Amino acid sequence: MPNTPPGFTHFGYEEVPLADKQKRVGAVFASVARRYDLMNDLMSLGIHRVWKRFAIDLAAARPGEYVLDLAGGTGDLAREFRRAVGATGLVTLADINAAMLEQGHLRLADAGVVDVPLVQANAEKLPFADASFDLITMNQVMEHVSEQDAVVRESLRVLKHGGAIYVATPNYLRFYEPHYKIRWFPLLPKFLGRWYLRLRDRDPVLLEQLTYTTNARLRGLFRGLGEEYVVIDLHREAFLKKCAQRSFASRRARLIGRLIRVPGLGPLILRAVLHFWRITEGGCEMMVVHHPETAAPC
Ligand SMILES: C[S@@+](CC[C@H](N)C(=O)[O-])C[C@H]1O[C@@H](n2cnc3c(N)ncnc32)[C@H](O)[C@@H]1O
C-alpha cells in the first residue's frame, strides 16, 4: 500500500500494525472454525469439494514426499495428501488459527488420520527448517495474509530443491464475491463493499481483512524468482490444453481455439481471450516448480 507506514498494513480502511491484522484475521477464523466446512458446503453447494479435488490432482503428491498444507484450515487437503504420500511420506498441517487446527484435528481423526502434525504457525514466518518440504499447498490463503511477499519468501525457503508450491485464490475479477457468495463488482472499494454487505444483511468483517488477489497479482508475486524456478499459470495451461485438444464444448470457443493459431494475430487474440476468460471464470492458480538441475544443493 503506497502510504502505509512501515510495520503497518490495511485492515479495511484502517491502518493497523501488522501483528494486529494477524490477530484480527485469527479472530475472524476463530469465530467460524466450527462451522467452516458446513458454511463452505452450504454457500458453495459443495463446489469447494470439487475444487479441492482438482487442487489435489494438480498438486500430485507422490509416495514418500513431505507435504506442507499451509494455512490448511480444517485439513481437507492434508487428509487427501496423507493417503497419497503413504507410510514413508509426511503431511504437516499448519495454520495461524488454533480453532481451525482444532477442527482439523477432529476431522482428520474422524477420517482415521492420526499422524498429521498440526502446527500453529504464521505463514509469514514459518517455524520450519530450510528445504523441509517437497510440496507446499496454499489454497485460498494469499488473500487472507498481511504480507503476501513474506509468505512467498518463507515458502521458497522451506521448499526442497526440486519441490513445488501450489497456490490458488478466488478470482477477484469476477462479478461475484466468493466468500459471501453474492453478486459483486470486481475489486469493489472496501468502503462501498462494507456498505453493500450491510445492505445485504452480511457481516463485513471478513471483507476487512481480504486482499483482492488476481491472476496478475499472483504472477507479480512470483515474478523475478530466478532461473531455477518455473512459474506455471495453471489456468493458462488448462486453456491452451483445451485449445490443443479441441475439447471446447461450444462452437464459439472452438472457433477461438482456431483463431489463436493464426500466425501473427494469434498471440494477440490469445491474450484478449485469456483476459476475458479470467474475468468470467476462475483463473488464480499457479504452480511454482524448483528445478534441481539449475541449482543443485552443495
Ligand atoms: C479460507 S481459509 C482456507 C483454508 C484451507 N486452505 C482450505 O482450502 O480450506 C484461510 C485460512 O488461512 C488461515 N490464515 C490466515 N492468515 C494466516 C497466516 N498469516 N498464517 C497462517 N494461516 C493463516 C486462516 O486461519 C484460515 O484457516
The ligand as a Tripos MOL2 file, in Angstrom:
@<TRIPOS>MOLECULE
LIG
   27    29     1     0     0
SMALL
NO_CHARGES

@<TRIPOS>ATOM
      1 C1        -10.2310  -19.5090    3.5500 C.3       1 LIG1
      2 S1         -9.3570  -20.4470    4.7290 S.3       1 LIG1
      3 C2         -8.6620  -21.6890    3.7030 C.3       1 LIG1
      4 C3         -8.3520  -22.9350    4.4650 C.3       1 LIG1
      5 C4         -7.8200  -24.1040    3.6300 C.3       1 LIG1
      6 N1         -6.5860  -23.7800    2.9440 N.3       1 LIG1
      7 C5         -8.8640  -24.6270    2.6850 C.2       1 LIG1
      8 O1         -8.5980  -24.6840    1.4740 O.co2     1 LIG1
      9 O2         -9.9470  -24.9910    3.1380 O.co2     1 LIG1
     10 C6         -7.9760  -19.4010    5.0940 C.3       1 LIG1
     11 C7         -7.1000  -19.9510    6.1950 C.3       1 LIG1
     12 O3         -5.9230  -19.1460    6.2740 O.3       1 LIG1
     13 C8         -5.5400  -19.0680    7.6440 C.3       1 LIG1
     14 N2         -4.6400  -17.9130    7.7660 N.ar      1 LIG1
     15 C9         -4.9190  -16.6080    7.5820 C.ar      1 LIG1
     16 N3         -3.8100  -15.8600    7.7530 N.ar      1 LIG1
     17 C10        -2.7940  -16.7270    8.0250 C.ar      1 LIG1
     18 C11        -1.4060  -16.5820    8.2750 C.ar      1 LIG1
     19 N4         -0.8180  -15.3830    8.2800 N.pl3     1 LIG1
     20 N5         -0.6710  -17.6760    8.5300 N.ar      1 LIG1
     21 C12        -1.2360  -18.9090    8.5190 C.ar      1 LIG1
     22 N6         -2.5520  -19.1180    8.2990 N.ar      1 LIG1
     23 C13        -3.3220  -18.0410    8.0330 C.ar      1 LIG1
     24 C14        -6.8750  -18.9420    8.3750 C.3       1 LIG1
     25 O4         -6.7600  -19.2730    9.7380 O.3       1 LIG1
     26 C15        -7.7300  -19.9270    7.5930 C.3       1 LIG1
     27 O5         -7.6600  -21.2290    8.1350 O.3       1 LIG1
@<TRIPOS>BOND
     1     1     2 1
     2     2     3 1
     3     2    10 1
     4     3     4 1
     5     4     5 1
     6     5     6 1
     7     5     7 1
     8     7     8 2
     9     7     9 1
    10    10    11 1
    11    11    12 1
    12    11    26 1
    13    12    13 1
    14    13    14 1
    15    13    24 1
    16    14    15 ar
    17    14    23 ar
    18    15    16 ar
    19    16    17 ar
    20    17    18 ar
    21    17    23 ar
    22    18    19 1
    23    18    20 ar
    24    20    21 ar
    25    21    22 ar
    26    22    23 ar
    27    24    25 1
    28    24    26 1
    29    26    27 1
@<TRIPOS>SUBSTRUCTURE
     1 LIG1         1 GROUP 0 **** ****
